């Protein structure tokens, strides 16, 4: 109780500064200086993550794990990458040139074969509905473990997704700020009136709420105030400019391409620079039961340039070593080609599939795991969903064995028991 | 929004208000009235008794304005209109609080609010049932809460439902939850006040329930099915339990056991008979040690944001709180024939419920023994419905609502403004009701969205009914905060109005 009293007394003081908030927050350059100083002091840059989610599940045999010359190999040819001996799809030529920064995990093997449960599992590491809980997704975990409370920007931003995987029982502080399309930025970020009138309104709100806070020593009142302060700080901050991709030079925007995913990658890079520890960008349409080949070709063309550009820009700004970029979906697709309404397609396939990791300080230029000649079974180094999540946590410097309490106080581990991080990456 | 639509909207609201009054005039249920007042006094006596041994000073009773707003929001899920607030504050009737409670309990909004509260509790949304419509379930619950159907009958009907959502909205529960473990978790937690789910995978070191207790209760749901042959082709799913079905597949942690009542006997059930009726009969029997107690504690928690004993849904785990009060209210609720309006009437007429939310004095622990009312942030439903009253529009015309409903039937996406708003402001299941669950995106919407900034109905009304700026300010306070402004507040608002006139010229 004493704590609540103290924090409320403190928040009353903060309240007096409410209308002036924003001015008191450090500027963008100030922020970067802080980061730079911290890195220099400790020698370790704080880690961050950009998750590129291929919604629907990308066909591993048509992207990262081609099987030329075998049954149902498909139409695409493999091409060489910047790492001798590693080949990927001909429709990912620019990503191929970044392969020395990346690791392909070709031994992913999971059990969820329906979109919803698989998406849930690969985002949270838990079976959907188990224990009557909604579990936090990777982004919310990163927000809780890597995020900072004293910054204007949110710690978890999700761009272009149809399905939100949020904070679950970790609560509202770690919910993602959801951006429908990077071209539109944050919904309702701009006040409907000019700055002067907006300030007057805030001043009035501040005075009106003072009465309530004086008589009621409630945590809710305090949280309400804090959330409004953070909102005002955000919309007045220089950091909020990070959401505006129009500020990029036209040539940079062009390099990321005209697609929503490309804009999302550019936004992710800007937010990453501004210190947001976790950004998720969705690429929709990978559920290719029908028209698999023309669709995967087109989708590959959409994601190739932006992902390659993202990696090179992170590298040139010195941020690639501290930023893990993950390319994945909820599962792979069947090694067999099926005729769905007359057009060749591939169906859901969690048993054997691939994903890619870039940057984050991992040892690049490797392939870990191997499937059989038709891409149907993992024959070397199988990796479970739990192994994968434990690996990501370890790369990000998050203790995956840590227990978080649920609302009723049950301790729930970040990643369940039975996970082994991939040593080749972390060590 | 055009002027005519606003007028139409207002007319609709007036009609609704009139319907509400007509309902209120209907004769009261036999158990409401004096016995509810007697029980309210008993509640206060029992709390006073346990408080007397401690050094806790209760907060004073809330003033009329605080009580009015609380009773409206807690009983019917929305705030009162400016007129209702003005009339209530002006009334000198010494029984006006009791009358307001009766009037709110008789309003159709009572059943709607209870139905939405219980729909949220019962349904667990996940990727498999994301598209399932909840409206039939809400309708089903609403009718029963408004008719004040005995709680044991309502639960019995829910647990034994068969057919499609169209046949009975209660079918939604079984279509949404589907598997024995999910159904068991919810039924034990909500209707019995026992959290069994921790025992799903392992014996719990400190709780009395073991894995075999979990799976022998879950076995009662092993034969109910939701499905149908042509579901993929647009036919509705059917809930059935003819008794002949094979058992449903269970997760790896499952134990394959015969059905057995929690902490009680193993019923004699033949393989050819359905299991759910036996479970429902055992649960809803007045002799059941869990059922009435769970509902009394949960209903109390709905009004106080805290159970009589805590945790609210885990009464078997060495509860803390006021066990004597829970015992007596449970006996009364059972004796009344599981009469919810009687129970709620008693709770709301108690002094404990009517205490102010401000601390009695610095330095004591006001949360003990219900010495003051907790602060409860508005739920998304309460917030939307209250905003709709303040802004004077329901967000959509009946025509738009029909169109949205039609689209929803086709696409299964929540289309109505209200549904979208509620989804956007939603908080995690099981979150503490005193926790503030609104994040930055939601605050941005409340501050800056066009929807929130176009509503001029409130101002139009304030200007039309006021002769002076002071009266207009009064009207705005009544409409939004259900009270008159203090002198300082009035001065501050008037200063703001002057300031704004200056800056806008």
Interface residues (C-beta under 8 A of the other chain):
Chain A: X1 X114 X115 X116 X117 X119 X120 X127 X128 X129 X130 X131 X132 X134 X154 X163 X167 X168 X169 X171 X172 X173 X175 X177 X178 X186 X187 X188 X189 X190 X191 X192 X196 X197 X200 X203 X204 X207 X208 X211 X215 X216 X217 X218 X219 X220 X221 X223 X224 X227 X228 X230 X231 X234 X235 X406 X407 X408 X410
Chain B: X124 X126 X127 X128 X130 X182 X185 X186 X189 X195 X197 X198 X200 X251 X311 X314 X357 X358 X359 X365 X374 X375 X376 X377 X427 X428 X429 X430 X431 X432 X434 X435 X436 X437 X438 X439 X440 X441 X443 X444 X445 X447 X448 X449 X450 X453 X486 X489 X492 X493 X496 X499 X500 X503 X504
